[in-house]
Amino acid sequence: MTETLARPIEAEARLRAKNQLTLPEPIADALDAHPDDVLVFEADPAQPGVAHVHLVRSGFAGALTGTYGTTEDVKAYLREERAAWGE
């Protein structure tokens, strides 16, 4: 989901044979879910009858870009660390 929802969204879906479920369109839109995306359902015994659904992004390539600085920053850090091994 790329933006914060203005209000909670609630939608019904009927569980079918073989435990098949169609994700209601308002929920799919709120999750920014698309065909072939993976959804994780989480149920907690402390909350009977409640399940939380999480969208698992299909690709995380580049998701942490810049977390540890630029490529040159990382290379300089590694050079310094490797040089310290010889001490």
Sequence and secondary structure as in RCSB ss.txt:
>XXXX:A:sequence
MTETLARPIEAEARLRAKNQLTLPEPIADALDAHPDDVLVFEADPAQPGVAHVHLVRSGFAGALTGTYGTTEDVK
AYLREERAAWGE
>XXXX:A:secstr
  S  SS         GGG     HHHHHHHT  TT EEEEEE TTSTT EEEEEE S  TTTTTTTT  HHHHH
HHHHHHHHHHT 
